[in-house]
Amino acid sequence: MDRFDVIVIGAGPAGAAAAYVAAQAGLRVALIDRKTFPRDKLCGGLITGRARQHYAEIFGHDMPFEPQDRKTTVDFRYRGQPVGIIEDAPVLCATMRWDMDAMLCAHAMGAGAQDFTGQTVAEIDRDARTVTLKGGPVLGYGVLIGADGVNSQVARALFGQPFDRAHIGFGLEIEAVGAQIDPAAPVRIDLGAAQWGYGWVFPKRCSTTVGVGGLLGKNPEMKRAMSAYCDMLGIDAAVASFKGQFLPFGDFRTVPGQGAVLLAGDAAGLVDPITGEGIGYAMQSGQLAAKAALAALSAGQAETALTRYRHALRPVHRALRMARLIRPVIFLPALEPGFARAFQRSSTLRRDYLRLMAGEVEYEQILARLVLRLPRLGLMALRARL
């Protein structure tokens, strides 16, 4: 049996960040993923300022982007109708996860993590602290970090299921090509394209990523919503190949692991319940999980890793709780039209949304401002019903 200080399952943004930080600290690290890289991943691929801040902090340099990948114009819509354009937004960067995840994985390998990509986990034995690979070796660990996405095998081993279907989100997406390719077009966000969710159009160099997402329980006809959105955009949905994926969408685990086993990124449900952004939280949580593992192993107390990790995650969990308090004001059907009108009238509200994604403001500040608007939004909702 080959022994490692840390085994990371999942080599996306959370897993790559965890493996990189742990390997850089001198730990012996195994990085496992059932896919080889590059590989496809359903994701809008819009990298926020908050995500870029975490990347620079972890990897020590700015995330590389071509000039044409940088977006500063955002077109907000409500059920297809314009509600405001911001032309000098904080920079958003459009990327393909095919390229970005391969880069992150390479960073981890370059720091010394051992490559077990392209291999499937057959068994996780928490008592023996081993991971058995299908048709391959048995690997021992001091701390195990599950960064294997929303369908996490590690979360299933810990809790019996990777997520709660009553609270999970779901997204559908296509890569539109041909006439839909216009790298100079603005980022477009459509409120109301799905129930308790939104639609998105992210122009890139080789394609345009188009999708809708929202709470699964509120969208029994998500394919119909996606088809309607494509029709509105002039995209022939009949020839489009939809990709679907569950989205944690704010349904985070308050206890993200057990003892020496930690969950990071989507596996821990760390996705913003309003914007749907998860890449920043993935990298941040991977970094925090690795630091918790390092501290626990240095103290000779691997079982304390979860306690250390939960303490480090408190600011993230607090932000997600704040976002869940705000979410009904934006997505509740009775309030949605009123919020859209307020959004249209207030450039401050639109800018706050973008500044939040850039990491320039936090949800505490947004919540304080929104409370002042609640009576007006409630009156709008009442008038709409009369």
Sine and cosine of phi, psi and omega as CSV:
sin_phi,cos_phi,sin_psi,cos_psi,sin_omega,cos_omega
0.00,0.00,0.73,-0.68,0.04,-1.00
-1.00,-0.03,0.80,-0.61,-0.06,-1.00
-0.97,-0.25,0.63,-0.77,0.03,-1.00
-0.78,-0.63,0.49,-0.87,0.11,-0.99
-0.92,0.40,-0.71,0.71,-0.03,-1.00
-0.72,-0.70,0.75,-0.67,0.20,-0.98
-0.93,-0.37,0.76,-0.65,0.06,-1.00
-0.92,-0.39,0.83,-0.56,0.06,-1.00
-0.97,-0.26,0.88,-0.48,-0.07,-1.00
0.96,-0.29,0.87,-0.49,-0.12,-0.99
-0.93,-0.36,0.41,0.91,0.12,-0.99
-0.97,0.24,-0.34,-0.94,-0.06,-1.00
-0.84,0.55,-0.69,0.73,0.00,-1.00
-0.92,0.39,-0.75,0.67,-0.04,-1.00
-0.93,0.38,-0.65,0.76,0.01,-1.00
-0.90,0.43,-0.66,0.75,0.03,-1.00
-0.89,0.45,-0.70,0.71,0.00,-1.00
-0.88,0.47,-0.74,0.68,-0.03,-1.00
-0.90,0.44,-0.64,0.76,0.00,-1.00
-0.89,0.46,-0.77,0.63,-0.04,-1.00
-0.88,0.47,-0.69,0.72,-0.01,-1.00
-0.91,0.41,-0.69,0.73,-0.01,-1.00
-0.92,0.39,-0.63,0.78,0.03,-1.00
-0.89,0.46,-0.51,0.86,0.00,-1.00
-0.99,0.17,-0.03,1.00,0.05,-1.00
0.99,-0.11,0.10,1.00,0.02,-1.00
-0.98,0.18,0.44,-0.90,0.08,-1.00
-1.00,0.06,0.87,-0.50,-0.20,-0.98
-0.81,-0.59,0.70,-0.71,0.16,-0.99
-0.93,-0.37,0.76,-0.65,0.02,-1.00
-0.91,-0.41,0.91,-0.41,-0.10,-1.00
-0.93,-0.37,0.66,-0.75,0.16,-0.99
-0.44,-0.90,0.63,-0.78,-0.03,-1.00
-0.95,0.32,-0.29,0.96,0.03,-1.00
-0.98,-0.22,0.42,-0.91,0.23,-0.97
-1.00,-0.09,0.39,-0.92,-0.07,-1.00
-0.94,-0.35,0.60,-0.80,0.07,1.00
-0.93,0.36,0.42,-0.91,0.07,-1.00
-0.50,-0.87,0.40,-0.92,0.00,-1.00
-0.96,0.27,0.49,-0.87,0.03,-1.00
-0.46,-0.89,0.80,-0.60,0.06,-1.00
-0.93,0.37,0.88,-0.48,0.00,-1.00
-0.10,-1.00,0.65,-0.76,0.05,-1.00
-0.86,0.51,-0.50,0.86,0.07,-1.00
0.96,0.26,0.35,0.94,0.06,-1.00
-1.00,-0.05,0.90,-0.44,-0.10,-0.99
-1.00,-0.09,0.88,-0.48,-0.07,-1.00
-0.99,0.10,0.21,-0.98,0.09,-1.00
-0.87,0.49,-0.60,0.80,0.03,-1.00
-0.88,0.48,-0.69,0.72,0.01,-1.00
-0.91,0.43,-0.65,0.76,0.00,-1.00
-0.92,0.39,-0.56,0.83,0.07,-1.00
-0.88,0.47,-0.71,0.70,0.00,-1.00
-0.91,0.41,-0.65,0.76,0.02,-1.00
-0.86,0.52,-0.75,0.66,-0.04,-1.00
-0.89,0.45,-0.63,0.78,0.01,-1.00
-0.91,0.42,-0.63,0.78,-0.06,-1.00
-0.98,0.20,-0.76,0.65,-0.17,-0.99
-0.99,-0.14,-0.10,0.99,0.15,-0.99
0.99,0.14,0.18,0.98,0.06,-1.00
-0.39,-0.92,0.30,-0.95,0.00,-1.00
-0.92,0.39,0.55,-0.83,0.06,-1.00
-0.92,0.39,0.78,-0.62,-0.07,-1.00
-0.97,0.24,0.72,-0.70,0.09,-1.00
-0.59,-0.81,0.52,-0.85,0.13,-0.99
-0.97,0.24,0.47,-0.88,-0.01,-1.00
-0.81,0.59,-0.61,0.79,-0.04,-1.00
-0.96,0.29,-0.16,0.99,0.04,-1.00
-0.99,0.10,-0.19,0.98,-0.10,-0.99
-1.00,0.00,0.83,-0.56,-0.07,-1.00
-0.90,-0.43,0.75,-0.66,0.04,-1.00
-0.80,-0.61,0.08,1.00,0.06,-1.00
-0.89,-0.45,0.80,-0.60,-0.02,-1.00
-0.81,-0.59,0.80,-0.59,-0.01,-1.00
-0.97,-0.25,0.95,-0.31,0.01,-1.00
-1.00,0.00,0.69,-0.72,0.03,-1.00
-0.76,-0.65,0.39,-0.92,0.17,-0.99
-0.76,-0.65,0.92,-0.40,-0.07,-1.00
0.76,0.65,0.68,0.73,0.08,-1.00
1.00,0.02,-0.29,0.96,-0.05,-1.00
-1.00,-0.03,0.65,-0.76,-0.02,-1.00
-0.89,0.46,0.69,-0.72,0.10,-0.99
-0.81,-0.59,0.17,0.99,0.08,-1.00
0.64,-0.77,0.64,-0.77,0.07,-1.00
-0.89,-0.46,0.73,-0.68,0.13,-0.99
-0.95,-0.31,0.88,-0.48,-0.09,-1.00
-0.99,-0.17,-0.15,0.99,0.03,-1.00
-0.78,-0.63,0.75,0.66,-0.03,-1.00
-0.94,0.33,0.41,-0.91,0.18,-0.98
-0.82,0.58,0.62,-0.78,-0.17,-0.98
-0.86,0.50,0.77,-0.64,0.19,-0.98
-0.92,-0.39,0.60,-0.80,-0.05,-1.00
-0.87,-0.50,0.77,-0.64,-0.03,-1.00
-1.00,-0.07,0.77,-0.63,-0.01,-1.00
-0.63,-0.78,0.32,-0.95,0.17,-0.99
-0.99,-0.15,0.77,-0.64,0.00,-1.00
-0.87,0.49,-0.44,0.90,0.08,-1.00
-0.79,0.62,-0.73,0.68,-0.04,-1.00
-0.99,0.17,-0.73,0.68,-0.13,-0.99
-0.90,0.44,-0.72,0.69,-0.05,-1.00
-0.91,0.41,-0.58,0.82,0.05,-1.00
-0.90,0.44,-0.63,0.78,0.04,-1.00
-0.89,0.45,-0.72,0.69,-0.01,-1.00
-0.90,0.45,-0.67,0.74,0.02,-1.00
-0.88,0.47,-0.65,0.76,0.02,-1.00
-0.90,0.43,-0.59,0.81,0.08,-1.00
-0.85,0.52,-0.71,0.71,-0.02,-1.00
-0.89,0.45,-0.70,0.71,0.02,-1.00
-0.90,0.43,-0.62,0.79,0.01,-1.00
-0.91,0.42,-0.45,0.89,0.03,-1.00
-0.99,0.16,-0.16,0.99,0.06,-1.00
0.88,-0.48,-0.04,1.00,0.05,-1.00
-0.91,0.42,0.66,-0.75,0.00,-1.00
-0.99,0.12,0.67,-0.74,-0.17,-0.98
-1.00,0.07,0.92,-0.38,0.13,-0.99
-0.84,-0.54,0.52,0.85,0.06,-1.00
-0.96,0.29,0.42,-0.91,-0.05,-1.00
0.98,0.19,0.26,0.96,-0.01,-1.00
-0.79,-0.61,0.65,-0.76,-0.08,-1.00
-0.99,-0.13,0.67,-0.74,0.07,-1.00
-0.98,0.18,0.83,-0.55,0.01,-1.00
-1.00,-0.02,-0.57,0.82,-0.07,-1.00
-0.40,-0.92,0.61,-0.79,0.14,-0.99
-0.88,-0.48,0.88,-0.48,0.00,-1.00
-0.93,-0.36,0.98,-0.22,-0.08,-1.00
-0.96,0.28,-0.49,0.87,0.02,-1.00
-0.92,0.39,-0.70,0.71,0.00,-1.00
-1.00,0.08,-0.18,0.98,-0.08,-1.00
0.81,0.58,0.84,0.54,0.03,-1.00
-0.73,-0.69,0.44,-0.90,0.13,-0.99
-0.82,-0.57,0.84,-0.54,0.02,-1.00
-0.98,-0.20,0.80,-0.60,0.03,-1.00
-1.00,-0.01,0.57,-0.82,-0.04,-1.00
-0.89,0.45,0.86,-0.51,0.02,-1.00
0.91,0.40,0.28,0.96,-0.08,-1.00
-0.69,-0.72,-0.42,-0.91,-0.12,-0.99
-0.98,0.21,0.19,-0.98,0.17,-0.99
-0.98,-0.21,0.81,-0.59,-0.03,-1.00
-0.93,-0.37,0.75,-0.66,0.06,-1.00
-1.00,-0.09,0.44,-0.90,-0.02,-1.00
-0.64,-0.76,0.40,-0.92,0.21,-0.98
-1.00,-0.01,-0.74,0.67,0.09,-1.00
-0.76,-0.65,0.68,-0.73,0.05,-1.00
-0.94,-0.35,0.77,-0.64,0.04,-1.00
-0.90,-0.43,0.90,-0.44,0.05,-1.00
-1.00,-0.02,0.95,-0.32,0.03,-1.00
-0.83,-0.56,0.63,0.78,-0.17,-0.99
-0.98,-0.18,0.55,0.83,0.22,-0.98
0.99,0.15,-0.06,-1.00,-0.11,-0.99
-0.90,0.44,-0.51,0.86,0.03,-1.00
-1.00,-0.05,0.54,0.84,-0.16,-0.99
-0.74,0.67,0.83,-0.55,0.10,-0.99
-0.93,0.36,-0.56,0.83,0.01,-1.00
-0.93,0.37,-0.70,0.72,0.05,-1.00
-0.88,0.47,-0.61,0.79,0.03,-1.00
-0.90,0.44,-0.63,0.77,0.01,-1.00
-0.92,0.39,-0.54,0.84,-0.02,-1.00
-0.99,0.16,-0.69,0.72,-0.22,-0.98
-0.86,-0.51,0.03,1.00,0.03,-1.00
1.00,0.04,-0.39,0.92,0.07,-1.00
-0.47,-0.88,0.51,-0.86,-0.07,-1.00
-0.98,0.20,-0.38,0.92,-0.01,-1.00
-0.33,-0.94,0.19,-0.98,0.01,-1.00
-0.99,-0.15,0.91,-0.42,-0.05,-1.00
-0.89,0.46,-0.38,0.92,-0.01,-1.00
-0.94,0.33,-0.34,0.94,-0.08,-1.00
-0.83,-0.55,-0.03,1.00,-0.07,-1.00
-0.97,0.25,0.42,-0.91,0.13,-0.99
-0.98,-0.18,0.12,-0.99,0.03,-1.00
-0.52,-0.86,0.63,-0.78,0.01,-1.00
-0.76,-0.65,0.53,-0.85,0.13,-0.99
-0.85,-0.53,0.54,-0.84,-0.14,-0.99
-0.44,-0.90,0.48,-0.88,0.15,-0.99
-0.70,-0.71,0.35,-0.94,0.20,-0.98
-0.96,-0.27,0.97,-0.23,-0.03,-1.00
-0.99,0.13,0.68,-0.73,-0.02,-1.00
-0.81,-0.59,-0.23,-0.97,0.02,-1.00
0.92,0.39,-0.78,-0.62,-0.06,-1.00
-0.91,0.42,-0.29,0.96,-0.04,-1.00
-0.99,0.17,-0.16,0.99,-0.03,-1.00
-0.99,0.13,0.90,-0.43,0.07,-1.00
-0.49,-0.87,1.00,0.04,-0.07,-1.00
-0.85,0.53,-0.37,0.93,-0.02,-1.00
-1.00,0.07,-0.13,0.99,-0.03,-1.00
-0.93,0.38,0.45,-0.89,0.01,-1.00
-0.96,0.28,0.38,-0.93,0.23,-0.97
-0.90,0.43,0.69,-0.73,0.00,-1.00
-0.84,-0.54,0.73,-0.68,0.05,-1.00
-0.81,-0.59,0.85,-0.52,-0.06,-1.00
-0.94,-0.33,0.97,-0.25,0.13,-0.99
-0.93,0.36,0.63,-0.78,0.05,-1.00
1.00,0.06,0.01,1.00,0.03,-1.00
-0.94,0.35,-0.38,0.93,0.12,-0.99
-0.62,-0.79,0.38,-0.92,0.04,-1.00
-0.94,0.35,0.73,-0.68,-0.01,-1.00
0.78,0.62,0.72,0.70,0.00,-1.00
-0.14,-0.99,-0.41,-0.91,-0.06,-1.00
-0.32,-0.95,0.10,-1.00,0.10,-0.99
-0.91,-0.41,0.33,-0.94,-0.04,-1.00
-0.57,-0.82,0.52,-0.85,0.11,-0.99
-0.73,-0.68,0.92,-0.39,-0.05,-1.00
-0.88,-0.47,0.98,-0.19,-0.01,-1.00
-0.95,0.32,0.68,-0.74,0.01,-1.00
-0.72,-0.70,0.01,-1.00,-0.07,-1.00
-0.92,0.39,-0.65,0.76,-0.13,-0.99
-0.95,-0.31,-0.21,0.98,-0.02,-1.00
-0.29,-0.96,0.05,-1.00,0.13,-0.99
-0.82,-0.57,0.86,-0.51,0.00,-1.00
-0.99,0.14,0.85,-0.53,-0.04,-1.00
-0.83,-0.56,0.74,-0.68,-0.01,-1.00
-0.34,-0.94,0.21,-0.98,0.15,-0.99
-0.73,-0.69,0.52,-0.85,0.03,-1.00
-0.41,-0.91,0.45,-0.89,0.02,-1.00
-0.05,-1.00,-0.09,-1.00,0.01,-1.00
-0.91,0.42,0.76,-0.65,-0.06,-1.00
-0.87,0.50,-0.69,0.73,-0.05,-1.00
-0.91,0.42,-0.36,0.93,0.00,-1.00
-1.00,-0.09,-0.07,1.00,-0.11,-0.99
-0.74,-0.67,0.93,0.36,0.02,-1.00
-0.92,0.40,-0.31,0.95,0.00,-1.00
-0.89,-0.46,0.80,0.61,-0.05,-1.00
-0.89,0.45,-0.59,0.81,0.03,-1.00
-0.89,0.45,-0.59,0.81,0.04,-1.00
-0.92,0.39,-0.64,0.77,0.04,-1.00
-0.90,0.44,-0.64,0.77,0.02,-1.00
-0.92,0.39,-0.66,0.75,0.03,-1.00
-0.89,0.45,-0.67,0.74,0.02,-1.00
-0.90,0.44,-0.62,0.79,0.01,-1.00
-0.92,0.39,-0.68,0.73,0.05,-1.00
-0.88,0.48,-0.68,0.74,0.03,-1.00
-0.86,0.51,-0.68,0.73,0.00,-1.00
-0.89,0.47,-0.54,0.84,0.00,-1.00
-1.00,0.05,-0.07,1.00,-0.02,-1.00
0.98,0.17,0.42,0.91,0.02,-1.00
-0.98,-0.22,0.74,-0.67,0.00,-1.00
-0.97,0.24,0.98,-0.17,-0.05,-1.00
-0.92,0.40,-0.37,0.93,-0.05,-1.00
-0.92,0.40,-0.47,0.88,-0.02,-1.00
-0.97,-0.24,0.01,1.00,-0.01,-1.00
-1.00,0.10,0.61,-0.80,0.05,-1.00
-0.98,-0.20,0.97,-0.25,-0.03,-1.00
-0.96,0.28,0.68,-0.73,0.16,-0.99
-0.93,-0.36,0.72,-0.70,-0.03,-1.00
-0.86,-0.51,0.49,-0.87,0.01,-1.00
-0.37,-0.93,0.61,-0.79,0.16,-0.99
-0.93,0.36,0.55,-0.83,-0.01,-1.00
-0.78,-0.62,0.82,-0.58,0.00,-1.00
-0.85,0.53,-0.64,0.77,0.17,-0.98
0.77,0.64,0.71,0.70,0.09,-1.00
1.00,-0.06,-0.03,1.00,0.03,-1.00
-1.00,0.03,0.93,0.36,-0.11,-0.99
-0.99,0.10,0.40,-0.92,0.05,-1.00
-1.00,0.07,0.87,-0.49,0.02,-1.00
-0.93,0.38,-0.45,0.89,0.10,-1.00
-0.88,-0.48,1.00,-0.02,-0.14,-0.99
-1.00,0.07,0.85,0.52,0.05,-1.00
0.57,-0.82,-0.18,-0.98,0.07,-1.00
-0.54,-0.84,0.88,-0.48,0.08,-1.00
0.84,0.54,-0.93,-0.37,-0.05,-1.00
-1.00,-0.03,0.19,0.98,0.02,-1.00
-0.89,-0.45,0.85,-0.53,-0.07,-1.00
-0.87,-0.49,0.48,-0.87,0.08,-1.00
-0.91,-0.42,0.66,-0.75,-0.02,-1.00
-0.71,-0.70,0.37,-0.93,0.05,-1.00
0.90,0.45,-0.62,-0.78,-0.02,-1.00
-0.86,0.50,-0.51,0.86,0.01,-1.00
-0.89,0.46,-0.46,0.89,0.05,-1.00
-0.99,-0.14,0.08,1.00,0.01,-1.00
0.96,0.27,0.41,0.91,-0.11,-0.99
-1.00,0.02,0.96,0.29,0.04,-1.00
-0.77,-0.64,0.70,-0.71,-0.01,-1.00
-0.88,0.48,0.82,-0.57,-0.08,-1.00
-0.97,0.23,-0.04,1.00,0.05,-1.00
-0.94,-0.34,-0.81,0.59,-0.04,-1.00
-1.00,0.09,-0.35,0.94,-0.06,-1.00
0.98,0.20,0.09,1.00,-0.05,-1.00
-0.97,0.25,0.74,-0.68,-0.02,-1.00
-0.72,-0.69,-0.21,0.98,-0.08,-1.00
-0.92,0.39,-0.67,0.74,0.02,-1.00
-0.88,0.48,-0.74,0.67,0.03,-1.00
-0.90,0.44,-0.54,0.84,0.01,-1.00
-0.89,0.46,-0.78,0.63,-0.01,-1.00
-0.90,0.43,-0.67,0.75,-0.01,-1.00
-0.89,0.45,-0.72,0.70,-0.02,-1.00
-0.93,0.37,-0.56,0.83,0.08,-1.00
-0.88,0.47,-0.68,0.73,0.05,-1.00
-0.88,0.47,-0.73,0.69,-0.04,-1.00
-0.92,0.40,-0.61,0.80,0.04,-1.00
-0.90,0.44,-0.68,0.74,0.00,-1.00
-0.90,0.43,-0.65,0.76,0.02,-1.00
-0.91,0.41,-0.62,0.78,0.05,-1.00
-0.90,0.43,-0.65,0.76,0.04,-1.00
-0.89,0.46,-0.70,0.72,0.00,-1.00
-0.87,0.49,-0.72,0.69,-0.01,-1.00
-0.90,0.44,-0.68,0.74,-0.02,-1.00
-0.91,0.41,-0.69,0.72,-0.01,-1.00
-0.94,0.35,-0.59,0.81,0.03,-1.00
-0.90,0.44,-0.53,0.85,0.02,-1.00
-1.00,0.08,-0.04,1.00,-0.05,-1.00
0.94,0.35,0.43,0.90,-0.05,-1.00
-0.72,-0.70,0.95,0.32,-0.05,-1.00
-0.84,0.55,-0.53,0.85,-0.04,-1.00
-0.92,0.39,-0.26,0.97,0.01,-1.00
-1.00,0.06,0.02,1.00,-0.05,-1.00
-0.85,0.53,-0.69,0.73,-0.04,-1.00
-0.90,0.44,-0.69,0.73,0.01,-1.00
-0.86,0.52,-0.69,0.72,0.01,-1.00
-0.91,0.41,-0.66,0.75,-0.02,-1.00
-0.91,0.41,-0.71,0.71,0.01,-1.00
-0.87,0.49,-0.64,0.77,0.03,-1.00
-0.89,0.46,-0.69,0.73,-0.01,-1.00
-0.92,0.39,-0.49,0.87,-0.04,-1.00
-0.99,0.13,-0.08,1.00,-0.09,-1.00
-0.80,0.60,-0.72,0.69,0.01,-1.00
-0.88,0.47,-0.59,0.81,0.03,-1.00
-0.92,0.40,-0.74,0.67,0.01,-1.00
-0.89,0.46,-0.62,0.79,0.03,-1.00
-0.89,0.45,-0.68,0.73,0.02,-1.00
-0.89,0.45,-0.65,0.76,0.00,-1.00
-0.93,0.38,-0.59,0.81,0.07,-1.00
-0.90,0.43,-0.68,0.74,0.06,-1.00
-0.86,0.51,-0.69,0.72,0.00,-1.00
-0.89,0.46,-0.62,0.79,0.02,-1.00
-0.92,0.39,-0.51,0.86,0.08,-1.00
-0.92,0.39,-0.60,0.80,-0.05,-1.00
-0.98,0.20,-0.52,0.85,-0.18,-0.98
-0.79,0.61,-0.68,0.74,-0.01,-1.00
-0.87,0.49,-0.52,0.86,0.01,-1.00
-0.90,0.44,-0.51,0.86,-0.03,-1.00
-1.00,0.02,-0.65,0.76,-0.20,-0.98
-0.94,-0.34,-0.27,0.96,0.01,-1.00
-0.87,0.50,0.80,-0.59,-0.09,-1.00
-0.79,0.61,-0.60,0.80,-0.01,-1.00
-0.93,0.37,-0.48,0.88,-0.05,-1.00
-0.98,-0.19,-0.28,0.96,-0.10,-0.99
-0.82,0.57,-0.74,0.67,0.01,-1.00
-0.89,0.46,-0.64,0.77,0.02,-1.00
-0.90,0.43,-0.66,0.75,0.03,-1.00
-0.90,0.43,-0.66,0.75,0.01,-1.00
-0.87,0.49,-0.64,0.77,0.03,-1.00
-0.92,0.39,-0.66,0.75,0.05,-1.00
-0.90,0.44,-0.62,0.78,0.01,-1.00
-0.90,0.44,-0.63,0.77,0.00,-1.00
-0.93,0.38,-0.62,0.78,-0.08,-1.00
-0.99,0.17,-0.41,0.91,-0.15,-0.99
-0.92,-0.40,0.96,-0.28,0.10,-1.00
-0.92,0.40,-0.45,0.89,0.04,-1.00
-0.89,0.46,-0.68,0.74,0.01,-1.00
-0.90,0.44,-0.67,0.74,0.01,-1.00
-0.91,0.42,-0.67,0.75,-0.01,-1.00
-0.93,0.37,-0.59,0.81,0.04,-1.00
-0.87,0.49,-0.64,0.77,0.03,-1.00
-0.85,0.53,-0.72,0.69,-0.04,-1.00
-0.96,0.27,-0.60,0.80,0.04,-1.00
-0.91,0.41,-0.52,0.85,0.08,-1.00
-0.89,0.45,-0.71,0.70,0.01,-1.00
-0.91,0.41,-0.48,0.88,-0.01,-1.00
-0.99,0.14,-0.16,0.99,-0.03,-1.00
0.99,0.14,0.27,0.96,-0.03,-1.00
-1.00,0.04,-0.38,0.92,0.09,-1.00
-0.71,-0.71,0.29,-0.96,0.02,-1.00
-0.89,-0.46,0.21,-0.98,-0.08,-1.00
-0.91,0.42,-0.47,0.89,0.05,-1.00
-0.84,0.54,-0.67,0.74,0.00,-1.00
-0.93,0.36,-0.65,0.76,0.02,-1.00
-0.90,0.45,-0.69,0.72,-0.04,-1.00
-0.89,0.46,-0.67,0.75,-0.01,-1.00
-0.87,0.49,-0.65,0.76,0.00,-1.00
-0.95,0.30,-0.60,0.80,-0.05,-1.00
-0.94,0.35,-0.55,0.83,0.02,-1.00
-0.84,0.54,-0.59,0.81,0.01,-1.00
-0.92,0.39,-0.41,0.91,-0.02,-1.00
-1.00,-0.02,-0.22,0.98,-0.12,-0.99
-0.85,0.53,-0.71,0.71,0.01,-1.00
-0.86,0.51,-0.65,0.76,0.00,-1.00
-0.92,0.40,-0.67,0.74,0.02,-1.00
-0.90,0.43,-0.62,0.78,0.04,-1.00
-0.90,0.44,-0.63,0.77,0.04,-1.00
-0.91,0.42,-0.64,0.77,0.05,-1.00
-0.88,0.47,-0.67,0.74,-0.02,-1.00
-0.91,0.42,-0.64,0.77,0.02,-1.00
-0.90,0.43,-0.70,0.72,0.03,-1.00
-0.89,0.46,-0.60,0.80,-0.01,-1.00
-0.90,0.43,-0.47,0.88,-0.04,-1.00
-1.00,0.07,-0.34,0.94,-0.04,-1.00
-0.99,0.15,0.00,0.00,0.00,0.00
